[in-house]
Amino acid sequence: MKKNLQALLLLSMVFLLTACSKNTVPLTIGNMSIKFDDKVWTIVKNIANEPLEFEDEFENKISLNVSQESTYQHPMAMISFIESLISENDGFQVFLQPNEITVNGTKWYEYGYIYEDGASTYKVYQRYYGKYYNAASITYTSTPDLYDSGYDQALKFMSSIEVEDVSNKVNEEKAKEFLVGEWDLDGKGYLVLSKDSSYEWYRDASKDENNKHYGSYGCDVENANMSMVEGEGLYLVLFPEALVIDGVTETSLQYKVDYLISLDPEENGGYQMVNISSYALFNMKKQ
């Protein structure tokens, strides 16, 4: 279940109106801090468990959503999900393809599109952040005619965001004590998990470099949202980067794949792993 951090705004949002110069107001929400110009942007919606919304004099809007999710996050997976929803609208077109950018030392992905909703047409610019279980999106919404009137101020707002990294490295190191190594998947592939958080999933135990997919991975020894306590199972997430078929390398169509691994050994000494989305079951045995 998503554990939204908007509720923390009531405790962590601090206005220093008398101390701030040039009308800049700082606020903190979850693991993010922001500075905005209150002469340009007015908070119009501040409700627990909902995005925080701002509006300028032209009714251009900025919405900020910060949350903790039940699985590890990837910005491109978030963009792909949003696009699958919005692309059904009439007039949908992408004017800015997803692109990785760095803001104050943190990686974000930007994305822009136009869509119609009834008689109205909207032009939207977004930035997405996802790392470990932490997710955030910030959206500037306008109309094609008014988009430029607030765009520069929206960029200034977005560029002020600083992210405090909420790490899961301690639990990852615990999980790697079990995971690192080579795993035969009983006819469904051969998985190699390395200490440096990289992985290779080969077609079979021959480890043919011409037939595999590869990328990075994350892991955890516990997950309260999935009722998994330490010692009972492991959470594993793969972030595929490329797929190699008969020597031809292609960009992966999936941005992340989530699995749960039971630590109850099977009779053959192996373990069961299940794909959380497809429920595909794998029997994995360490080599």
Secondary structure, DSSP 8 states (H G I E B T S, - for coil): --EESGGGHHHH----TTT-STTEEEEEETTEEEEEETTT-EEEE--TTS-EEEE-TT--EEEEEEEE-SS---HHHHHHHHHHHHTTSTT-EEEEEEEEEEETTEEEEEEEEEEEETTEEEEEEEEEEEETTEEEEEEEEE-TTTHHHHHHHHHHHHHT-EE-----HHHHHHHHHHH-EEEE-TTS-EEEE-TTSEEEEESSTT--TTSEEEEEEEEES-BGGGTB-TTTEEEEEEEEEEEEETTEEEE-S-S-EEEEEE-S--TTS-EEEEETTT--EEEEEE-
